[in-house]
Amino acid sequence: MKPTDYIEWDNLKDIPFFLCQVVEDREKQDLDIYYLGKRVLHDYDHVGHYLRTAVILFRRVKSRTADW
């Protein structure tokens, strides 16, 4: 598991998550979310269903709002 002490938790509300990139490791145990190339969220997949559902939602919003 990676440390999360670098995250500015109070600023997460200002990040447009539909513009973020979601990266999972091969075992799908670690999940990282990047915004403008900077990691803004890391989670070990202990919350499973809830975080994964949010990621799916963010990806769908992103695909619908992408520049064509």
Rosetta constraint file for C-alpha pairs under 8 A:
AtomPair CA 1 CA 30 HARMONIC 7.28 0.50
AtomPair CA 1 CA 43 HARMONIC 7.94 0.50
AtomPair CA 1 CA 44 HARMONIC 6.30 0.50
AtomPair CA 2 CA 42 HARMONIC 7.38 0.50
AtomPair CA 4 CA 41 HARMONIC 7.69 0.50
AtomPair CA 4 CA 42 HARMONIC 6.75 0.50
AtomPair CA 7 CA 40 HARMONIC 6.10 0.50
AtomPair CA 7 CA 41 HARMONIC 7.02 0.50
AtomPair CA 8 CA 12 HARMONIC 6.89 0.50
AtomPair CA 8 CA 40 HARMONIC 7.95 0.50
AtomPair CA 11 CA 15 HARMONIC 7.18 0.50
AtomPair CA 12 CA 40 HARMONIC 7.56 0.50
AtomPair CA 15 CA 35 HARMONIC 7.62 0.50
AtomPair CA 16 CA 20 HARMONIC 7.20 0.50
AtomPair CA 17 CA 35 HARMONIC 7.71 0.50
AtomPair CA 17 CA 58 HARMONIC 6.44 0.50
AtomPair CA 18 CA 58 HARMONIC 5.05 0.50
AtomPair CA 18 CA 59 HARMONIC 6.72 0.50
AtomPair CA 18 CA 61 HARMONIC 5.76 0.50
AtomPair CA 18 CA 62 HARMONIC 4.72 0.50
AtomPair CA 19 CA 35 HARMONIC 6.92 0.50
AtomPair CA 19 CA 62 HARMONIC 6.09 0.50
AtomPair CA 20 CA 33 HARMONIC 6.38 0.50
AtomPair CA 20 CA 34 HARMONIC 5.47 0.50
AtomPair CA 20 CA 35 HARMONIC 4.78 0.50
AtomPair CA 20 CA 36 HARMONIC 7.45 0.50
AtomPair CA 21 CA 33 HARMONIC 5.68 0.50
AtomPair CA 21 CA 34 HARMONIC 5.11 0.50
AtomPair CA 21 CA 35 HARMONIC 6.53 0.50
AtomPair CA 22 CA 31 HARMONIC 7.21 0.50
AtomPair CA 22 CA 32 HARMONIC 5.92 0.50
AtomPair CA 22 CA 33 HARMONIC 4.63 0.50
AtomPair CA 22 CA 34 HARMONIC 6.46 0.50
AtomPair CA 22 CA 55 HARMONIC 7.28 0.50
AtomPair CA 23 CA 31 HARMONIC 5.89 0.50
AtomPair CA 23 CA 32 HARMONIC 5.18 0.50
AtomPair CA 23 CA 33 HARMONIC 6.28 0.50
AtomPair CA 23 CA 34 HARMONIC 7.88 0.50
AtomPair CA 24 CA 28 HARMONIC 5.50 0.50
AtomPair CA 24 CA 29 HARMONIC 7.26 0.50
AtomPair CA 24 CA 30 HARMONIC 5.78 0.50
AtomPair CA 24 CA 31 HARMONIC 4.64 0.50
AtomPair CA 24 CA 32 HARMONIC 6.35 0.50
AtomPair CA 25 CA 29 HARMONIC 6.44 0.50
AtomPair CA 25 CA 30 HARMONIC 5.63 0.50
AtomPair CA 25 CA 31 HARMONIC 6.81 0.50
AtomPair CA 28 CA 45 HARMONIC 7.55 0.50
AtomPair CA 29 CA 44 HARMONIC 5.79 0.50
AtomPair CA 29 CA 45 HARMONIC 5.07 0.50
AtomPair CA 30 CA 42 HARMONIC 7.30 0.50
AtomPair CA 30 CA 43 HARMONIC 5.93 0.50
AtomPair CA 30 CA 44 HARMONIC 4.59 0.50
AtomPair CA 30 CA 45 HARMONIC 5.79 0.50
AtomPair CA 31 CA 42 HARMONIC 5.72 0.50
AtomPair CA 31 CA 43 HARMONIC 5.31 0.50
AtomPair CA 31 CA 44 HARMONIC 6.25 0.50
AtomPair CA 31 CA 45 HARMONIC 6.70 0.50
AtomPair CA 32 CA 39 HARMONIC 6.72 0.50
AtomPair CA 32 CA 40 HARMONIC 7.69 0.50
AtomPair CA 32 CA 41 HARMONIC 5.69 0.50
AtomPair CA 32 CA 42 HARMONIC 4.45 0.50
AtomPair CA 32 CA 43 HARMONIC 6.54 0.50
AtomPair CA 33 CA 39 HARMONIC 5.80 0.50
AtomPair CA 33 CA 40 HARMONIC 5.87 0.50
AtomPair CA 33 CA 41 HARMONIC 5.08 0.50
AtomPair CA 33 CA 42 HARMONIC 6.42 0.50
AtomPair CA 34 CA 38 HARMONIC 5.17 0.50
AtomPair CA 34 CA 39 HARMONIC 4.21 0.50
AtomPair CA 34 CA 40 HARMONIC 5.52 0.50
AtomPair CA 34 CA 41 HARMONIC 7.07 0.50
AtomPair CA 35 CA 39 HARMONIC 6.35 0.50
AtomPair CA 35 CA 40 HARMONIC 6.42 0.50
AtomPair CA 45 CA 51 HARMONIC 7.75 0.50
AtomPair CA 47 CA 51 HARMONIC 6.16 0.50
AtomPair CA 48 CA 52 HARMONIC 5.98 0.50
AtomPair CA 49 CA 53 HARMONIC 5.92 0.50
AtomPair CA 50 CA 54 HARMONIC 6.33 0.50
AtomPair CA 51 CA 55 HARMONIC 6.19 0.50
AtomPair CA 52 CA 56 HARMONIC 6.29 0.50
AtomPair CA 53 CA 57 HARMONIC 6.28 0.50
AtomPair CA 54 CA 58 HARMONIC 6.18 0.50
AtomPair CA 55 CA 59 HARMONIC 6.15 0.50
AtomPair CA 56 CA 60 HARMONIC 6.26 0.50
AtomPair CA 57 CA 61 HARMONIC 6.24 0.50
AtomPair CA 58 CA 62 HARMONIC 6.05 0.50
AtomPair CA 59 CA 63 HARMONIC 6.11 0.50
AtomPair CA 60 CA 64 HARMONIC 6.25 0.50
AtomPair CA 61 CA 65 HARMONIC 6.21 0.50
AtomPair CA 62 CA 66 HARMONIC 5.82 0.50
